[in-house]
């Protein structure tokens, strides 16, 4: 009797499933409880293999109904064929793809994701699984002009370093979201050498091993890398110049809390930028350096902040954390520490200036910046500093202020000139202000002031109309812009 009841329940489930009946969690639980009860009370206390099989298939079906996901193992053929079939089915039926093991998709062809770009997202969920490819070529591409909205969550990607394997064909695939994925010995994660990458998001991923450039493009729109670890490979990010791309620049690209270490090559190579942010992160022992701006490029709205970098002891390759070049328009560096290496090298800048604030240099050596053409502007100083000649210097954004307080006695009924000297020359476009403190009750007048003909001091004319000696203090300020005209 119990077996007949069990078979009836199973048939009811199958009938309901075929005709689109939606099972709630309570219904699933009740049916599975009845199966378990029947298994416990089967004849002679033994559970039939058929009943076990039915229970397993039902549990698997319930899982699919719950998370709307399919597995490549639901399809026939090689791993490559299974995954390709799963992609086609998932797109047609609006399903997600669950990866519970590694699928070897090594093939001369990539996996083709040919979906209508209706902003429906195709999800790949890694449940301990992912993809492996050991020959050259892309993991994923498309026969469409463009596709987008691909999501990879906790997916593993594996290859052999130097095999030439690449994952995303950025010339045709846009809007890719990678969350907590693992890329092992992948030569290139995303590539668009003659085009641009658009709206790629990498968050919490690990990129370890591989030759060439992990990310490469001629240009990019709206790319964000957050909390990424890059280790023990050749290069991380490489932008190409002299390409045929219609958009050969980086427009609004952000790297935040990206740590890069142990590279044989370089962390970042830029050649044309329009709004770039590098904020947070740790760099260590990258063979060809950390951040490099090509001398032929144009760089607009660049912000680099909250970074710590260190190199080999003694800095054998004579590197700087940031090597600037080309034409720089609006760039700033703040809260950056270089350990055994300078923070900035502006030698290759053709025009423009870098604004800096709160830089620090630690370890061997005392050189904080390499700035032969005076391209660096200290945005702020924590306090004035006074040299032996009594002059205080403060950096104020695009200006430098030098200040000297000069004390003197002025005889009664006299008109005199006081000369206030400075250790550096004063030019025509420097702004000079003079204030005077005098005793109360005395008529002492500050008449005029100007720089002397040798440009080395300020001449101040003072008149005392009182009948007694007056002790005065002159506060002379010179505001010097970083663009100066001599004469």
Buried (B, 14 or more C-beta within 10 A) or exposed (E): EEEEEBEEBBEEBEEEBEEEEEBEEEBBEEBBEBBEEBBEEBEEEEBEEEBEEBBEEBEEBBEBEEEEBBBBBBBEEEBBBBBBBBBBBBBEEEBBBBBBEBBBBBBEEBBBBEBEBEEEEBBBBBBEBBBBBBEEBBBBBBEBEEBBBBBBBBBBBBBBBBBBBBBBBBBBBBBBBBBBBBBBBBBBBBBBBBBBBBBBBBBBBBBBBBBBBBBBBBBBBBBBBBBBBBBBBBBBBBBBBEBEBEBBBBBBBBBBBBBBBEBEBBBBBBBBBBBBBBBBBBBBEBBBBBBBBBBBBBBBBBBBBBBBBBBEEEBEEEBBBBBBBBBBBBBBBBBBBBBBBBBBBBBBBBEBBBBBBBBEBEBEBEBBBBBEEEBBBBBEBEEEEEEEEEBBBBBBEEBBBBBBBBEBEBEEEBEBEBEBBBEBBBBEEBEBEBEBEBEEEBEBEBEEBEBBEEBBBBBBBBBBEBEEEBEBEBBBBBBBBBEEEEE
